Amino acid sequence: MRIALLEDEQEQADRIAELLEKDGKQCDCFPTGQAFLSAVTHKSYDLLILDWQIPDIDGIEVLRQVRLNLDWPIPVLFVTQRDSEQDIIQALDAGADDYLAKPLRPGELLARVRALLRRVHPEVEKEELVFGPFVIDTTRRTIHCHGELIELTDKDFDLTLFLFQNQGRLLTREMLLERVWGVSSDINTRTVDTHMSRLRRRLGIKPENGYRIKTIYQRGYRLEAVDQEAESA
């Protein structure tokens, strides 16, 4: 899981990042709102942690921009010295999912991070995931459609699992290369296009099976659930 942290105090940022990384997370730290917003709109993150008082853009405005511009409900945790009831209400009303006042207690921070990640990715701890006719066994690394086993390479399985775990979310080619292939976007992104085309055919991802892979021009792909009644109307 990758986390983006908005924190302008370097010592505090280093402390939080170290805690998260010891817990098996990746953490990218940003000292300004502009740098943070640029990153979260171009990279793939699973959770955002925001401080309130930042030199260029305060955390509340950053949160509003996140909710306005991201196409999926990424969980957001506020971590700040502002701890009045009115501050908490303002942050939650602006779209925060949880609020934690400084000074931080390391165990509580990690517990709240884990809880938010479980809420948005409940399938992470499941061995078998069901999406309409598609059944994904994460232990055996198999996929069935209407009960029929679909033969896939390891990389195609990883790509399929990532797509279904993030359905409805725009996934850029760069994100897919990073999260599925584990490489930077320096390599030819035709790799992603080739695999995506093959998945459409092999898995039968089409409206009749309840899903489609939509190509977003010059950006990437989005797996969408299809309302079959609306399609046939």
ABEGO torsion letter per residue (X at the ends): XBBBBBBABAAAAAAAAAAAAAAGBBBBBBABAAAAAAAAAABBBABBBBBABBAABBAAAAAAAAAAABABBBBBBBBBABABAAAAAAAAAAGBABBBBOBBBAAAAAAAAAAAAAAABAAAABABBBBEABBBBAAAGBBBBGGBBBBBBAAAAAAAAAAAAABGBBBBAAAAAAAAAGBBAABBAAAAAAAAAAAAAAAGBBAAAGBBBBBBBGAEBBBBBBBAAAAAX
